[in-house]
Amino acid sequence: MTNFRSLALAIAAFLGTSATHATGPEEVRPSVVPFTIESIGGSPRPIVTAFFNGHPMRMIVHSDSVFFAQLRHSDAAAFGVVLAAGGHQKFGIDREGHVSELGLDHGTVASLKVGESENKDAPVSVFEIPQSDLGMFGIGWINQNRVILDYGRKQATIAPTPEQAQGLGGALRKAGYIAIPMTYDKYHYIVRATINGVTRSMTVGTASPFLIDAVFADAAGVKRGPGEGEGGGPTGTKVATYPLGAPIRVSIDGWTSPEISVGTILDTYGYGANQRPADPADANGGDLGGDFLQKTDAVVDFGTRTLFVRGK
């Protein structure tokens, strides 16, 4: 299982903010494309088809990593990605818990299209992941194209006009959806979530499972189920994982979710080799991942920073 929130922090240490935007003044044309949801490493992840210089590639769309787009080295070479000098830090995993020797490189691709939406001279982060037939879109692509993911209809809207986004929001409210504002900290989209009276920030993580940090889970009295597992992090760390031991509900801005019975508890900070804040209230509590987003028929509008969830 890959915790992409921890992956985001690890990648950020290497990338900084240099590889998150495509160049050029061209206006990107709006598109609406279907996406599938596939369970990969225990996480339900939305996948769209993209074209790198005309070469098709299935891409995970997730909101937990700071790059624009990611490809493995072999795919980058086949698709005509032009690599910059340098790179080759020891980074990326070619199998669970095993750091690849190929490292991290940076490059650009002349044309990156999804539907009719094209980004020119788009940045590409090149490193290994265990899935040989997939790449990833990160925060850079999501933000630049103001992506909207509709989990109920399994549609991704790319580069919507302001009028399109406003119209969608109005239609969702009329259909009984609740609009929850998200905040953005340059790495993640976040909401304040409460479980059993205990509140923490939680990431809206489109490529993670429903994930609760172990310290938050203990503070909120969330029961751990039987069957301890092991999670392997992007830098080679390994931590114990547990299923939820009983259904829980999550409250956000006065809205309360249906019961959630599928989720994972683990030490997210140990997993990502990140320093845990001294004050537990300042720690991130986990990910409202794909399980949660499917359960609530969520619509995530990254352009307006709004999470729409179905009301009661």
N, C-alpha and C positions, 0 to 999 in steps of 0.2 A: 504494500500500500504506500502510495506517495502522497505526503501531505504538502499540497502546493502552496499553502500559506508560508510554511517554513522554507520551501524552495524559493519563494519570492525573495525572502530576506537574504538567503544565501547567494542568489544570482545578483541581487542589488549590490552586494559588496564588490562584485567583479564589473558589473555593467555601468554603475553610476546612473546617469540620465542621458547617456550619449546615443543610445540605440533604441529610442522609443517613438520616433516620428519619421514618416516618409517625407521626402523633399518635393519641391515643386508647388506652384500656385494653383494647379489645376483643381477644379471643383470635382469631387467624387460623386458619381451618379448614384442615386438611391437604388437599392435592390431589396427584394424580399426573397429569401431562399429557405428551403427546408433544412432542418437538422435532425439527425438521429441521436438517440441516447444509448450509449453502450457502457456496460459495466467493465471497467478496466482497473485491475488491482483493488477491487472492492469499492470503487467510486463510480457512480453514474455520471458520465461526461457527455456534453453536447458536442457533436462532430459535424462540421460542414466540409464541403469540397472546395478547395482553392486551386488556382492555377498559377504556378511560378514559371514565367516565361512560356506559358502554354502547357506546362507539364502538370497533370492533375496530382493532388495530394490531399489526403484526408487530414483535417486539422481539428484538434481539440480546441474549443473556445473556452477559456477559463479566465477568471478575474483575479488570479492569485499570483501572477508572475509579472515582472516589470518589463520584460522585453516586448518587442513588436511582434516578431514571429520567430519560431525556432524550427530548425531542421537538423537531422543527423548529418555527419560529414559526407557520407556517400550520396545522400539525396541532394545536398547543397552542390556537390560537384556535378551531378547529373543534370541539375536544373539551371546551371549557369550562374550560380551565386558567385560574385566577385569578392574574394576575401581580402581584408586589410592585412597589413603587416603586423607582426606581433601575435599576441594571443597565446594559446597553448598552456594556459594555467591548468592545473590538475582539477578537473571539474566534470560533472556529468556521470551518470551511471548507465552501464550497458546491461546490467542485470541487478536485481534487487540487492541493495547493500554493497555493490561492487563499483568503486569509482573507476571510470574509464581513463585510460592513458592518453586518449586523443585530445582531451582538454576542451577549452572554450575558445572559439574564434568568432570574429565579427565580420560581417560582409553586407552587401546590398544586392538586391535583385531588381532588374530594370522594370519588370511588370509583375504585379501581384494582384490577381483578380479573384473576387468571389461574386458570383452572379454578374451583374453589369457594373459593379463597383470596383474600380481599379486604383490601386496605390502605385505610384511610380517611384523608382529608386528607393524601394522599401528596405529598411534595415532587417537583417536576419542574424539571429544569434545561433551559432552552430555548435552543438554539443550533443552527446549521446543520451538517449533514453531507452528503456528496455523494449518499447514497442517499435518493431521494425517497419510498420506500415503507417505510422502516424507522425505528424508534426504538431506544433502548438501555436496558437495565437494568444498573445498576452495583453496586458494593460495598454501598451502602446497602440496596438491595432484597435482594441475595443474603444479607447478614448478618442482616437483620431477619427474613427468612423461612427461614433455615437451609437454604438450597437444596442439593439433591443432584442432580448431573448424572451420569447413567449413559450413557456413550458407546456401550456395547455394545448396550443395548436402546433407546437414544435416548429416554429418559424423564427428565423433571425432576420431582423430588419437592419440593413447596413446603410449608413449615411442618410438617415431620414431628414427631410426638411423640418424646420421648426413647426410648421403647420401640421405635418404628418404626426410628429410626436405629440403635439397638443391635442390633435384629434383622437389619437389612440388613448391618451390619458382620460379624456372626457368619456369616451365609449366604455372604458373599463370601469370608471366610477359609476356610470349609469347601470352597468351590469352587476353592481354590488361589490366591486373590488375595493379594498382599502389601500390607500396610498401612504407608504412609509418612507420618509426621507432617509437617504443614506449619506454618510460623510465619507470623504476620500482623503487619505493621508499620504498619497503618492505611491503607496504600495498596495493598499487594499481598499475595498468599499466596506463600510462598517455600519452596523446598527447596534443600539443598546438593547440587549435581550435579558429577560428575567426568567429564571428557572427556580421554582420553589422559594420565591422571595429574594433570591440572590441575583444581583445584576452585574453583568460584564459586557464589554464590547465583544461582538462576534462578527466575523468576516462573512460577507455574502460570497461564498466560494463556489463557483460553478463547476470546478473540476475536483472537488473533494466530496467525501461522504458527509453525512451529518456527524460532526466531530466535536467532542467536548474535551477541553483540557482537563487533565486528571485533577489538578488542584481545584479548579472551578467545580468539577463534578463532586468532589468530596465536600466542599463548602456548601453546595446546594443539596446535599443528601441524595445525589443520583446513585442508584444502585448499580454495581458492576455485575454483569452476568458471568456464568462459568465459561471456561474455555479460553485461558490466556493465550494470546498470540504474540507475534513479533512484527514490528514495523521497521523497515530499513530506510533511513533518511538519505538525502541527496549528497551528504558528505561522508557517508559510510556509517553513521550512527545507527544504533539499534535500541528500541525501547519496547516495553510490554504494551500490548493492546488488549482491550476488553470490550465485549458487546454490552449494550444497555441491558441492565438486569430487570427493568420494569419500564412500562411506557411513561413518557413525560409530556408536558406541554410547555411551550415557549410563549412568553408574552412580550410584545413589542409595541410601544406607543399606544397602550390600551387595547390592542388586538391580541387575542389568544389563539394559538394554533390548535388544530386537531391533535389528538394523541399521536405521539411519535414513538414507535417501538423499535425502529431500526437505526442504529447509530454506533459510534465507536468512541471509546474513552482511552486517551493516552496522554503522556507528558509531551505536549506539543513543543515546549521549549527544549527539552532534551533531544527530541527527534531532530530538530533543526540546528542543534548545537548553538542555540541563542541564549543570551543572558536573560533570566527571568527577572522582572521588576521586583524591587524590594517590597513594595506595597501590593498585596494580591489584587486590590481593586483596580490597579493600573494594568494588570495583565490582560491579554487577549484570551477570551474564554473558549475559542474554537471557531468552527465553520458551520454556518447554515448552508450546508452543501446540497448536492444534487438530490439526495433523498428528501430533504425539506422542500426544495423548490418544486419537485414533482408533486409532493403530497399536497401542496397549497395551490397548484396550478399557477405558479408565480409568473409574473411578467417583470423582467428586470430591465429597466430603462437606464442605461449607464449615462446617456447624454444628459438627462435631466436629474440624474442621481436619485431615482425613485424606484423602490421595490413595491410592486403591486401584488397583493395576496388576496385570495378569495375570502370574502366575508362570510359570516355565519349564515 
